[in-house]
């Protein structure tokens, strides 16, 4: 009789569903699940916090199109992972969370770490279930993986009772469940495609907005052909950067506010009219703007602004439909219009302002100086992970992306603390694919603090990630060491220190060196160049550059605030 344990069934089922990576923190009752996963050929990365583990697993889903697995213990372990599940759902990234739970015969008795896990996860996932028996495990795992990637991608949860992990069953009694098929591809109605092209042809000030849905949908090839055939200007959302290169002549990212405000027709590709795009409403958009909305989720159509044309289906397939229609019609938006002139003038003006700030030689350095010199050294194919307030916002405008799915940031949920988990996942994928890409994680000092202990994970697995902490001593802004000392003399810092301040010139670089990585304290442009060059040449271990900048450094003057607030 060939017997198999619950742990083996979980691992083998995940492998059958082409789940290649697992991130987690083990303990009772899931240790054997991690061991079985490794035995099945799944790469297991042990993290230091379940949130970071879940962030990493969801990143795998975005980068590869197949979900990563996140393995957590019961009760508090699962609760810690809920933040990662919510983030995955908001970002529409597939992930499967496997949570150990109390033994079935101890339910309602006050068991160790007992918690209503299946019920709790329903708020944060597309699917949440516990297999009723060992025999049911393969089918439940298949449904979790399939649900995570079909329709709008997201998080799924599978609960495993502690007594099921080491329980055994005759393999002949377990129904074999094959790997789920790739998500089916649907096309838009031909009449809707024709209508969309008619709206574009009638536009005086058209604009294409490329969201991370286009990146996840692998629409880059079709989009490049469409943009270059149609001659339309495009604007990427933060994680839409790189679907088409940031230095593409049709990219008007440097004129973002002007493009959004004055466009009369917007072709919205895998982006949502949420806070990132100011809801598509005045004062950031023309009140009469016409939206052509492409999305795979019908419920998304018409959120905040009713679309002039709704194109439901796969982004790459629909863009190909639009391309064929435009080619057949022979239409191309002229390059000598007043709209193109307006956009190019604004791009040039904003670029000039940023360059002037970047070339300032004063010490401490400002954000623009730091990012200008970082951008000169980064390889074009590196994956840039970015989080923080000003660090992320300014970095988005100054650190170019040239390839799709090569920028990872706080995303739709605006989540801080994602950076190191994202970077670890990207480095794990790079190690498997061996394409020679560097993973560069650009962090604000506050953002780094959320999951800074994951540098030990990087060192443990020899992941050559380059972390750049842009350190302004605070959240948004901080104070210099002298001011901090003066405040300390005045009394209890808990009643005196501004809530946005952090410890001035904290030695984050020494956190990395404590675990065997390379750490650099950077104050000048010369030190920045030297440290980054050394870090990028080291493929054996991670590095951290602690870049001290002016605590009062800020963004250049903005036409509008970054967050659109209610007037109610």
C-alpha positions, 0 to 999 in steps of 0.5 A: 500500500502506497501511503501519502501524507497531507503535507505531501499531497499539498506539496505535490498538488502545488507542483502539479499546478506549476507553483514553483516558489513558496515563501513563509515562516514555519512552525507548528503545524506546517513544518512538514509542508515546507519540507514536502514542498522542497522534496517536490521541487518547489523552492522554499524561501524562509522569511522573517515576517508573514506580511513580507512572505505574502508580499513576496509570493504575490510578486511571483504571481505578477512576474510569472503569471503563476501564483507563488505560495505563502505558507503560514502557521495558525492564528497570529501567523495567518493574521500577519499574512492578511496584509499581504493578501489584501495588497494582492487583491487590490493589485490584482496579483495572484497568490495562494496562501496555505495556512495551518490551523487547529486540529479538527477535534479541538475546534471550539475548545480553545485550541492553540492559536485557534481562529476562524481562519477560513471566515476571516480570509473571505474578506481578503481573498477570492476563494477561501476553503478547507479541504474536507479530507485528505482526498480532497486536497488536490481538487481544492489546491487546483481550484485555489490556483485556478481562481487566483489567475482566472478573471481578475487575479487575486489572493486565495486561501487554503486552510489545513487542519493541523491533524491533516498535515501528517495524517496518511491516506492510500494514494490510490484513493486520491483523485488525480487533478491535472494542472488547470488550463491558462486563463481563457482569452476573450475578445471585444465585440467587433462593433465596439472596436469600430466605435472605439476607433471612431471616437479616437479618430474624432479626438483632438487631444487623445491620450493612451493611459497604460496601467499595470493590468497591461503589464500583467496581461503581457500586452507590450508587443501589441501595445508597441505596434498600436502606439507606433501605428496610431501615433498616439501619446501615452502616459504610464501609471507607476507600474505601467512604466516599462510596458513601453520604454520610458524614453519612447518618443510618444511617452509624455510622463513628464507632462502628466498633469497637463496630459490628464487635464487637457485630454478630450479622449482617454484610451484606458488600458488596464488601469482603474480610475481610482485615486492614482488617476484622480478618479477621472474627474475635475479638476484633474480631468476635463469634465467632458473627457470621453473614456474608452475603457479596456478591462477584463472585469465587467464590474470595473466598467463605469467606476467614477466615469461612464465610458464612451466605449467599454471593451471587455476582455484580454488587453493584449487581444483587444489592443491587437483588434484595435491595431488591425482596425486602425491599419485597415482604416489607414488612420494615424494621429498626426504628429504636427498637431497643437496637442503634440506641441503642447505636450512636448513643450511641457515635457521639456519645461518639466525636464529642465526644472528637474535637471536644475534640481539634480545638478545642485552641488549643495550638501546634504544632497537633495532627492533629485541629485541622488536619483539623477546619479543613480539613473546614470549607473543603473542597467537598463534591464534592472528591476527597480523596486521602490517605496516611500513617500517622496522617494517613490514619487520622485524616483518614479519620474527620474528612474526610467524603466525600459522593460515590462514588469520591471518596476514594483512599488506600493501599488494600488493599496499604497502599501508601505513595507512591501519593498524588501519582500518584492525584491526577494521574490524578484531575485528568486525569479532572476536566480532561476531564469539567470538573465543577468538582471540586477534587482535594485530596491530604492527605499525611503528610510521610513519604508525600509523600517517596516521589513528591514529584518528581511536583509537577513533573508537576503544574506542567508540566501546570498541574493545580490540585491542592491538596497538604496535607502534614501535617508531624510531622517523621517516620514516626508521630512525629518530634522538634522542631528543638531536639532534632534539633540536640542529637542532632547534637551527640552524634555521627553521626546515623546511629547516634543519630537514631531511625529514624522521624525525618525532618528537622524542619520540612523545607520541602516548600512550597519544592519546589512553588515551585521548579517554579512552583506555590504554596507555603505554610508553615503553623503556625497555624489562621489561616495554614491558613485563609488558605492553603487558601482561596487554594489552592482559589480558584486553578484555574490551578496546583497548591499545597502547604501545608506544615502543621507540627504537634506532632511528638508528636501522635497518635491519640486512645486506641483500643479496639483497635490498628489492625493485628490481629496473630497470637497464634502 
